[in-house]
Amino acid sequence: ECLPELVAVFRSDEGEWVRLMIVMAIAQARLPAAILFLAEVARGRHPRFAAYAEQGLLAIGTSEARAVLWRAMHAEQAAEADREVCPHENGLPG
């Protein structure tokens, strides 16, 4: 019931400890409703947050959670492969 509030605090609070506790709590709750949030965190650049988000997705264990986790874990590899295929693409015209 408090998932939306926890997600809002995670997104608005700059305290790393608070944000970590929120991700840990959501991951341990194993709520299918948290799949998209945990995927967002797993794709993030913060390794500690991402590790707990990945654990949460594994714990949820649904096919959706596993698919999202797979995509999150391979997002950087996919982006790197895209850059190799299109090395001239740098976001600038011409």
C-alpha positions in Angstrom: 0.0 0.0 0.0 2.9 2.4 0.6 4.9 1.6 -2.5 4.0 4.9 -4.3 5.1 6.9 -1.3 8.3 5.0 -0.9 9.1 5.4 -4.6 8.4 9.2 -4.3 10.7 9.5 -1.4 13.4 7.5 -3.2 13.2 9.9 -6.2 13.1 13.1 -4.1 15.5 12.4 -1.2 19.2 12.9 -1.9 20.3 11.0 1.1 22.1 7.8 0.0 21.3 5.9 3.2 17.5 6.7 3.0 17.4 5.7 -0.7 19.3 2.5 0.0 16.9 1.5 2.8 13.9 2.1 0.5 15.4 -0.1 -2.2 16.2 -2.8 0.3 12.7 -2.7 1.8 11.0 -2.8 -1.6 13.3 -5.6 -2.8 12.6 -7.7 0.4 8.8 -7.1 0.0 8.8 -9.0 -3.3 5.9 -7.0 -4.7 5.1 -7.6 -8.4 3.8 -4.0 -8.4 7.5 -2.9 -7.8 8.9 -4.6 -10.9 9.1 -1.4 -13.0 10.6 0.6 -10.1 13.2 -2.1 -9.4 14.1 -2.3 -13.1 14.6 1.4 -13.2 17.0 1.2 -10.2 18.7 -1.9 -11.7 19.5 0.1 -14.8 20.8 3.0 -12.8 24.4 3.8 -12.3 24.6 3.3 -8.5 26.0 -0.2 -8.0 24.7 -0.7 -4.5 21.2 0.3 -5.4 21.3 -1.8 -8.5 22.4 -4.9 -6.7 19.5 -4.8 -4.3 17.1 -4.1 -7.2 18.4 -7.1 -9.0 18.0 -9.2 -5.9 14.4 -8.0 -5.6 13.6 -8.8 -9.2 15.0 -12.3 -8.7 13.0 -12.8 -5.5 9.8 -11.7 -7.2 10.5 -14.4 -9.7 7.7 -13.9 -12.2 8.4 -14.2 -15.9 7.9 -10.4 -16.2 10.4 -9.8 -13.4 13.0 -12.1 -15.0 12.5 -10.5 -18.4 12.9 -7.0 -17.0 16.0 -8.1 -15.0 17.5 -9.6 -18.1 17.0 -6.4 -20.1 18.3 -4.2 -17.2 21.4 -6.3 -16.9 22.1 -6.2 -20.7 21.2 -2.6 -21.2 24.7 -1.3 -21.1 25.9 -4.1 -23.4 23.1 -3.3 -25.8 24.0 0.4 -25.7 27.7 -0.4 -26.3 26.8 -2.7 -29.2 24.7 0.1 -30.7 27.6 2.5 -30.4 29.8 0.0 -32.2 27.3 -0.4 -35.0 26.8 3.3 -35.4 30.0 5.0 -34.3 29.2 8.2 -36.2 26.0 8.6 -34.1 26.8 11.0 -31.3 23.6 12.9 -31.0 24.9 15.7 -33.2 23.6 16.5 -36.7 25.9 15.7 -39.6 
